[in-house]
Amino acid sequence: MSTGAPTASEATLPSTRPQARPTGTHAHVSHASAPLSFFHPTRAEGKSSSSSSQFPDDGEHDIQWRSRASRKRLFVPKDVSVQRDHRAGSAPPASSGDAEKTGETGGTNAWLATLRVHNPSQHNLNIRHKRMHLRVAGDISFWVALIFVLGSIAWVINGFLLFLPLLPATNTGPQEYEAAAWAFVGGSLFEIGAYLALVEALNTGHEAMFGTEVERLLEGEKAGEGKFIWMGVRSRRDLGYLACAIQMFAASIFWVSTLTGLPGVIPGFFTSTATPAIVDVFFWTPQVIGGSGFIIASALLMLEEQKAWWKLNLTSVGWQVGLWNLIGAAGFTLCAAFGYGSVAHTWMDYQSVLCTFWGSWAFLIGSLLQLAETLVREE
């Protein structure tokens, strides 16, 4: 897979010299917010007015920016002239004019940026909306979603192999070896998907408008070069990055249980003669830690799509992805919690397997929604 390296304008600020009369869309950011004050803003709204032949002069249009949409590249990049206060998260003054960096409006700066913003009136710009636009080569968002779908399918197969033999009307015998193999496949795919999601967050570029890059710009420092990176660290105040980092940690811990669950790794595991302490420490505990991490990551991804921490965003596809992943993570965590007593109590063994079954289906639903989200984009 090619790196799909974004241009400098996608990853960080492009040529960021102050402009007295910018071309393209002149955007005035009137409101930027985050669900919790600790985090960088996850959404912004503003107004744009046309200033070139590409943007016919038909008045003002709403400008909408969301951090998840930027990370998933749901909207095409657009050249805008952004005017903000010196504080990246604060609202701009009521009238900003065409102030240069030295500013004639009391601390307001203007700079050019290429941002993935959404304009509901973009039919005037000949941009087609909601077209099934598949970009496989180098599209990391597509591969993240596809790998999670494949991993979820592997977990669904694992759930069937474990749950069907427990049903009264089923004559199928235990298939622990096959189930363990599919669990390892699912855990490995989740590990790969979580890593690519972290890479996606590292290269998102939405910090160009509201993050540390703007702070450096206002202080006269040079903007970053925007090179595609495979490893790195972003600000912990970036809600999307924080969720992906926790998800990566959780997937890595959870993967340990899929490895120790393979035949021969823990002697006597499939015959219930293994030392209980070894099984608890090396099989069930990584599932509890990993599943709990998935719960936290999913909750943060839901929070990223909300206007306030208490205000659910039921109509958002990204929010629904987080919800179904949270349900799946709860199922996997409960599977391990019941698993501690599965040898001594039959009912706990049944509940452990059942939680794996419905949890894997919840992950599959969330992954399919995420795949659909990457296919429906601006073209």
C-alpha positions as MATLAB code, in Angstrom:
seq = 'MSTGAPTASEATLPSTRPQARPTGTHAHVSHASAPLSFFHPTRAEGKSSSSSSQFPDDGEHDIQWRSRASRKRLFVPKDVSVQRDHRAGSAPPASSGDAEKTGETGGTNAWLATLRVHNPSQHNLNIRHKRMHLRVAGDISFWVALIFVLGSIAWVINGFLLFLPLLPATNTGPQEYEAAAWAFVGGSLFEIGAYLALVEALNTGHEAMFGTEVERLLEGEKAGEGKFIWMGVRSRRDLGYLACAIQMFAASIFWVSTLTGLPGVIPGFFTSTATPAIVDVFFWTPQVIGGSGFIIASALLMLEEQKAWWKLNLTSVGWQVGLWNLIGAAGFTLCAAFGYGSVAHTWMDYQSVLCTFWGSWAFLIGSLLQLAETLVREE';
ca = [
       0.000    0.000    0.000;
       1.371    3.356   -0.927;
       1.803    5.932    1.781;
      -0.784    8.181    0.212;
       1.288   11.069    1.517;
      -0.826   14.188    1.815;
       0.416   17.454    0.551;
       1.789   19.946    2.988;
      -1.478   21.843    2.779;
      -3.406   18.801    3.998;
      -1.154   17.920    6.919;
      -0.271   21.363    8.227;
      -0.644   24.951    7.197;
       0.518   25.682    3.641;
       2.048   28.988    2.694;
       0.820   30.925    5.693;
       1.787   34.498    4.975;
      -0.822   37.074    6.070;
      -3.111   38.146    3.251;
      -4.850   41.504    2.967;
      -7.015   40.342    0.072;
      -7.048   36.518   -0.158;
      -8.438   34.551   -3.051;
     -10.868   31.656   -2.804;
     -13.266   31.480    0.131;
     -12.992   34.207    2.760;
     -13.992   32.452    5.979;
     -14.727   34.134    9.273;
     -14.844   31.580   12.089;
     -17.580   32.714   14.438;
     -17.813   29.724   16.752;
     -15.469   26.878   17.683;
     -16.296   24.391   20.400;
     -15.359   21.114   22.045;
     -17.512   18.797   24.189;
     -15.089   19.346   27.088;
     -12.983   22.468   27.596;
      -9.757   20.464   28.028;
      -9.744   19.340   24.385;
      -9.036   21.203   21.180;
     -12.236   22.258   19.377;
     -13.849   19.377   17.490;
     -16.246   21.493   15.434;
     -16.479   25.021   14.086;
     -18.949   27.154   12.216;
     -18.523   30.342   10.278;
     -19.484   32.383    7.264;
     -17.926   32.591    3.828;
     -18.302   35.149    1.082;
     -17.254   34.697   -2.527;
     -14.170   36.455   -3.842;
     -13.282   34.793   -7.135;
     -14.919   33.478  -10.269;
     -14.742   29.961   -8.862;
     -16.992   31.075   -6.007;
     -19.886   33.041   -7.527;
     -20.926   36.063   -5.522;
     -24.263   34.872   -4.160;
     -23.953   36.084   -0.578;
     -22.805   34.332    2.525;
     -22.777   30.570    3.092;
     -22.357   28.553    6.227;
     -18.974   26.920    6.733;
     -18.848   23.773    8.850;
     -15.753   21.947   10.097;
     -15.599   18.753   12.184;
     -12.462   17.030   13.413;
     -13.667   13.508   12.542;
     -14.694   14.562    9.033;
     -11.258   16.117    8.583;
      -9.511   12.978    9.843;
     -11.619   10.730    7.591;
     -11.227   13.120    4.624;
     -14.983   13.266    4.059;
     -14.794   16.698    2.410;
     -12.509   17.928   -0.337;
      -9.851   20.501    0.675;
     -10.802   24.126    0.088;
      -8.639   27.243    0.176;
      -9.884   29.607    2.840;
      -8.622   32.722    4.534;
      -9.074   32.153    8.255;
      -9.346   34.996   10.723;
      -9.057   34.169   14.413;
      -8.063   35.705   17.718;
      -4.630   34.956   19.156;
      -6.255   32.274   21.304;
      -6.924   29.306   19.017;
     -10.139   28.273   20.742;
     -11.717   31.704   21.233;
     -14.314   33.405   19.114;
     -13.154   36.127   16.705;
     -14.276   39.712   17.071;
     -17.510   40.814   15.488;
     -15.704   42.677   12.714;
     -12.327   41.564   11.498;
     -12.001   43.063    8.044;
      -8.877   42.190    6.079;
      -6.365   42.513    8.889;
      -2.845   41.404    8.228;
      -0.720   39.648   10.804;
       0.373   42.928   12.310;
      -3.363   43.543   12.679;
      -5.512   46.639   12.501;
      -8.395   45.102   14.439;
      -6.962   44.539   17.870;
      -5.150   41.236   17.714;
      -6.811   39.520   14.743;
      -4.689   37.591   12.243;
      -5.508   36.338    8.761;
      -3.750   33.478    7.013;
      -4.299   31.125    4.125;
      -5.078   27.483    4.850;
      -6.394   24.483    2.971;
      -9.092   22.932    5.141;
     -11.624   20.158    4.725;
     -14.706   22.240    5.456;
     -18.286   21.612    4.393;
     -20.391   24.270    2.714;
     -24.074   23.268    2.404;
     -24.432   25.652   -0.562;
     -21.606   24.076   -2.551;
     -23.862   23.170   -5.447;
     -22.707   26.521   -6.822;
     -19.143   25.195   -6.803;
     -20.009   22.172   -8.956;
     -19.029   19.780   -6.153;
     -21.012   16.551   -6.118;
     -22.155   15.348   -2.722;
     -22.671   11.841   -1.366;
     -21.323   10.060   -4.405;
     -19.952    6.546   -3.888;
     -16.341    7.458   -4.370;
     -13.923    4.593   -3.699;
     -10.232    5.456   -3.505;
      -8.434    2.261   -2.539;
      -4.799    3.012   -3.332;
      -3.244    4.944   -0.505;
      -6.547    5.738    1.192;
      -5.787    4.913    4.807;
      -9.331    5.699    5.987;
     -10.720    3.021    3.674;
      -8.183    0.436    4.819;
      -8.858    1.172    8.487;
     -12.557    0.487    7.980;
     -12.028   -2.579    5.774;
      -9.578   -4.234    8.172;
     -11.944   -3.694   11.095;
     -14.744   -5.272    9.037;
     -12.593   -8.331    8.294;
     -11.531   -8.562   11.935;
     -15.147   -8.352   13.081;
     -16.130  -11.120   10.659;
     -13.411  -13.312   12.160;
     -14.801  -12.611   15.636;
     -18.341  -13.442   14.488;
     -17.099  -16.809   13.207;
     -15.353  -17.328   16.534;
     -18.597  -16.551   18.347;
     -20.568  -19.031   16.260;
     -18.031  -21.805   16.833;
     -18.194  -21.277   20.595;
     -21.904  -20.554   21.042;
     -23.625  -23.075   18.747;
     -22.380  -26.173   20.647;
     -24.008  -24.768   23.803;
     -27.491  -24.666   22.279;
     -29.748  -27.606   23.269;
     -30.874  -28.428   19.725;
     -27.350  -28.468   18.300;
     -25.447  -31.714   17.812;
     -22.203  -29.929   16.986;
     -19.329  -30.866   19.252;
     -16.875  -28.408   20.790;
     -14.630  -26.661   18.264;
     -12.201  -24.897   20.567;
      -9.185  -25.203   18.267;
     -10.984  -23.644   15.302;
     -12.453  -20.931   17.516;
      -9.020  -20.114   18.946;
      -7.581  -19.792   15.440;
     -10.322  -17.391   14.364;
      -9.876  -15.388   17.582;
      -6.183  -14.976   16.775;
      -7.041  -13.827   13.244;
      -9.592  -11.346   14.587;
      -7.243  -10.025   17.262;
      -4.411   -9.611   14.751;
      -6.638   -7.729   12.305;
      -7.869   -5.470   15.095;
      -4.240   -4.747   15.998;
      -3.460   -3.775   12.399;
      -6.630   -1.697   12.114;
      -5.929    0.102   15.383;
      -2.397    0.939   14.250;
      -3.611    2.326   10.915;
      -6.267    4.352   12.744;
      -3.479    5.840   14.864;
      -1.475    6.647   11.713;
      -4.600    8.253   10.274;
      -4.903   10.438   13.367;
      -1.214   11.380   13.229;
      -1.607   12.656    9.653;
      -5.031   14.229    9.910;
      -4.019   17.879    9.422;
      -7.044   19.397   11.143;
      -4.699   20.954   13.683;
      -3.913   23.413   10.894;
      -6.927   25.408   11.981;
      -7.274   24.974   15.715;
      -4.202   23.286   17.163;
      -0.613   23.954   18.036;
       0.307   24.791   14.436;
      -1.790   27.941   14.625;
      -0.177   28.910   17.914;
       3.269   28.570   16.320;
       2.101   30.582   13.316;
       0.842   33.450   15.449;
       4.209   33.527   17.198;
       6.010   33.838   13.864;
       7.380   30.302   13.669;
       7.544   28.297   10.468;
       4.754   25.834    9.780;
       5.518   22.126    9.571;
       6.491   20.428    6.352;
       3.523   18.043    6.373;
       5.395   14.808    5.694;
       3.467   11.565    6.080;
       4.525    9.827    9.297;
       4.029    6.248   10.514;
       4.966    6.834   14.156;
       4.702    9.871   16.350;
       2.850   11.723   19.065;
       0.224   14.435   18.869;
      -1.273   16.594   21.580;
      -3.269   14.701   24.209;
      -5.832   17.499   23.847;
      -6.614   16.191   20.354;
      -9.684   14.091   21.136;
      -9.505   11.942   18.002;
      -5.811   11.169   18.458;
      -6.290   10.355   22.150;
      -9.073    7.897   21.305;
      -6.962    6.209   18.622;
      -3.932    5.989   20.927;
      -6.004    4.322   23.655;
      -7.524    2.019   21.047;
      -4.039    1.009   19.892;
      -2.988    0.250   23.466;
      -6.164   -1.747   24.078;
      -5.787   -3.764   20.873;
      -2.182   -4.629   21.753;
      -3.112   -5.863   25.238;
      -6.138   -7.745   23.941;
      -4.021   -9.438   21.263;
      -2.014  -11.152   24.030;
      -5.099  -13.159   25.014;
      -5.622  -14.332   21.429;
      -2.018  -15.553   21.392;
      -2.176  -17.358   24.743;
      -5.497  -18.888   23.686;
      -3.886  -20.835   20.845;
      -3.423  -24.598   21.336;
      -0.275  -25.484   23.280;
       0.573  -22.018   24.563;
      -1.018  -22.674   27.980;
      -0.709  -26.415   28.734;
      -4.037  -27.996   29.621;
      -6.068  -24.951   28.608;
      -8.542  -26.857   26.441;
      -8.891  -29.769   28.882;
      -9.544  -27.534   31.917;
      -6.421  -28.885   33.626;
      -4.343  -25.711   33.310;
      -3.290  -23.820   36.419;
      -6.130  -21.343   37.113;
      -3.746  -18.524   38.047;
      -1.908  -18.810   34.726;
      -5.169  -18.773   32.764;
      -6.466  -15.794   34.731;
      -3.288  -13.744   34.337;
      -2.356  -14.520   30.739;
      -5.756  -15.146   29.120;
      -8.634  -13.456   30.924;
      -6.879  -10.393   32.351;
      -5.571   -9.083   28.982;
      -9.159   -9.312   27.726;
     -10.450   -7.285   30.668;
      -7.786   -4.593   30.212;
      -8.091   -4.539   26.432;
     -11.880   -4.549   26.478;
     -11.943   -1.719   29.012;
      -9.579    0.264   26.786;
     -11.910   -0.286   23.825;
     -14.798    1.047   25.931;
     -12.873    4.229   26.764;
     -11.736    4.747   23.159;
     -15.258    4.230   21.808;
     -16.699    6.664   24.344;
     -14.138    9.305   23.323;
     -14.980    8.821   19.635;
     -18.652    9.328   20.472;
     -17.745   12.419   22.484;
     -15.822   13.824   19.517;
     -19.054   13.963   17.496;
     -21.097   15.649   20.239;
     -21.608   19.371   20.717;
     -21.570   18.903   24.496;
     -20.611   16.000   26.738;
     -24.252   15.462   27.716;
     -25.826   15.987   24.263;
     -25.977   12.771   22.233;
     -25.598   13.013   18.455;
     -27.804   10.139   17.310;
     -27.906   11.255   13.668;
     -24.120   11.198   13.195;
     -22.664    8.139   11.471;
     -19.399    8.612   13.353;
     -21.290    8.706   16.656;
     -23.116    5.490   15.747;
     -19.777    3.855   14.918;
     -18.549    4.709   18.394;
     -21.781    3.477   19.995;
     -21.715    0.044   18.356;
     -18.011   -0.328   19.075;
     -18.714    0.531   22.709;
     -21.385   -2.190   22.840;
     -18.955   -4.660   21.291;
     -16.228   -3.673   23.736;
     -18.632   -4.148   26.645;
     -19.423   -7.630   25.348;
     -15.765   -8.618   25.125;
     -15.069   -7.208   28.594;
     -18.000   -9.110   30.110;
     -16.807  -12.247   28.326;
     -13.557  -12.066   30.271;
     -15.283  -11.088   33.517;
     -17.491  -14.186   33.352;
     -14.524  -16.197   32.145;
     -12.791  -16.060   35.518;
     -15.438  -18.430   36.889;
     -16.252  -20.347   33.709;
     -14.524  -23.559   34.828;
     -16.307  -23.786   38.170;
     -19.729  -22.517   37.069;
     -21.528  -23.646   33.913;
     -23.779  -20.596   33.809;
     -20.755  -18.274   33.821;
     -19.226  -20.221   30.945;
     -22.476  -19.814   29.004;
     -22.641  -16.083   29.667;
     -18.977  -15.667   28.739;
     -19.532  -17.291   25.353;
     -22.809  -15.420   24.810;
     -21.122  -12.059   25.448;
     -18.493  -12.894   22.838;
     -21.273  -13.739   20.379;
     -23.296  -10.522   20.652;
     -20.197   -8.397   21.178;
     -18.695   -9.575   17.889;
     -21.918   -8.713   16.043;
     -21.893   -5.223   17.555;
     -18.311   -4.722   16.362;
     -19.334   -5.876   12.879;
     -22.198   -3.373   12.726;
     -19.899   -0.557   13.829;
     -17.234   -1.557   11.312;
     -19.739   -1.686    8.440;
     -20.995    1.783    9.358;
     -17.410    3.042    9.384;
     -16.812    1.498    5.960;
     -19.938    3.178    4.599;
     -18.734    6.463    6.078;
     -15.494    6.277    4.082;
     -17.312    5.513    0.825;
     -19.752    8.425    0.936;
     -17.682   11.559    0.437;
     -17.496   14.772   -1.487;
     -16.165   14.289   -4.978;
];
